[in-house]
């Protein structure tokens, strides 16, 4: 199956190296997965990054301390799957949509925390099955053993 990317890119000459071929395969695959996600979120006026922020804020609700149920911008940045240069702008839009609310920290008024709203929780619960389906449609064909191998390889690249 190796070599398919040459056909996809309509390239006549081989890649300069296996490293180039592997790199371009990772980039092309990531783009395909991101586009599939974006397409599923488009009817809900969400980007993949905004969806990621909502999931982070939903996850915060499982923290034992009530004060940790909201996250600062920095906390959110540290947890994002992909780098986003302007999390404040992402949060602004989610606030305008009524999916997130902001609150000032009582101990330090300079600190602003964001919390998911009931409307945001409802939206996410309605999207859960659809988003699981998006990732499953591409990845489940690998089977458990190969998925684990893929995870290990990708983690090794990032280590």
Residue pairs with C-beta under 8 A, 6 or more apart in sequence:
2 21
5 11
5 15
5 21
5 24
5 25
5 28
6 12
6 14
6 15
8 28
9 24
15 21
15 24
26 157
32 138
33 135
33 138
34 48
36 134
36 137
36 138
37 48
37 51
37 131
37 134
37 135
38 47
38 48
40 127
40 130
40 131
40 134
41 47
41 48
41 50
41 51
41 127
44 123
44 127
45 97
46 54
46 123
47 90
48 82
49 80
49 82
49 84
49 90
50 90
50 93
50 94
51 127
51 131
52 80
52 81
52 82
53 76
53 80
53 87
53 90
53 91
53 94
53 100
54 94
54 99
54 100
54 116
54 120
54 123
54 124
55 124
56 71
56 76
56 79
56 80
57 70
57 71
57 76
57 100
57 114
57 115
57 116
57 120
58 116
58 120
58 121
58 124
60 68
60 69
60 70
60 71
60 115
60 116
61 69
61 116
63 69
69 115
70 103
70 113
70 114
70 115
71 79
71 113
71 114
71 115
72 111
72 112
72 113
72 114
73 87
73 88
73 91
73 112
73 114
76 87
76 91
76 114
77 84
77 87
80 87
84 90
91 100
91 102
91 114
94 100
94 114
94 120
95 101
95 102
95 114
97 119
98 117
98 119
98 120
99 116
99 117
99 119
99 120
99 123
100 114
100 115
100 116
100 117
100 120
101 114
101 115
101 117
102 112
102 113
102 114
102 115
103 112
103 113
103 114
103 115
104 111
104 112
104 113
105 111
105 112
105 113
116 124
139 147
140 147
142 150
